[in-house]
Amino acid sequence: MSNVFIAFQRNEETRCIVDAIVADNPQAVVNFQPAMVRVDVPDTMVIRRSTVEEHMGRPFDLQELHINLITLTGHIDETDDDFTLSWKH
């Protein structure tokens, strides 16, 4: 099994996104750096719009992830409600 990961600029908005990722992916490992935060998850990571909205306290369009995105690894599957990274095809 391989990890997928996503890395964001480290700021208040991404704190909420990372909290949502951890809530929906219990195996997530978060690595905080001075200017970025990286989240690794074995095999598959799901970022749910509804969970991010709960943590932010406002409506959230998953396309907003790209504003603070630095890099990611894995195959991407995007809908209006979920952003999934995985090694499954």
N, C-alpha and C positions, 0 to 999 in steps of 0.2 A: 504494500500500500504506500502511495506517495502523497506528500502534502500538497495542497493548493495554498496559495497565499495572496493577500492583497495588502498594499501599503498606501497610506494616506499621509498628507501633510498633517502635522500635529497641531490641532487647534480645537476650539470649543465645539464647533459643528461636528468634527470627526469623532470627538469623544462620544457623542450620542450615537453615531453610526457604529463605532466599535462596541459600545455597550449593547446595542441591538444584535450585533453579530454574535457576541458571547452568549446572549440570552437564547438565541436560536441554534447555536452550535456549541453544546457543552464541552466538546473536546478542543475548543479553540485555545491557542496559546498566543498571548499578546506580548509583543516585544516593543517597549517604549524606548525611543531614541530621542535625542534633543530636538530634532526637527521633524521626525516622522514616527508613525506607529505602524507596525506590521502585525498582521494576524495570520497565523498558520492553522490549518485544519486538515486532519487526515482525510484524504480521498475527495470529499465534497463539502463545499461551504454554500449555505443559502443565506442571502440577505433579503429579508422580507420588508416590503414597504410599510406594512401595518406596524411592525415592531419598531422600525425607525421612527415612525410617526409618534408612537407611544413615548419613546425616549426623548424626542425633540419637542413634543407638545404642539406640533403644527403639521399641516399637510406636507408630504414629501414626495417628490417625483424621483424615481430611482435614477434618472439621468443626471441628477445633481451629484451623484457619486463621483462623476468624472471631473468635477470642479477641483477637488482636493486629491484626486488619485495620482499616485506616483507610478506604481507598477502593479502587475498581478501575474499570476501563473495559473494555467488550467484552461480548459475549454469553457467558453462563456455561453450561457443560455439565459436570455433576458426576456421577461414579460413586463407588463405594467405593474405586476404585484411582486415579482421575485427576480433576483439577480443571482444566478447559480454559477459557481466555479466547480469544475470536477475534472477527473481524468477518465470518466466514463464516456463512451461514445454512443 
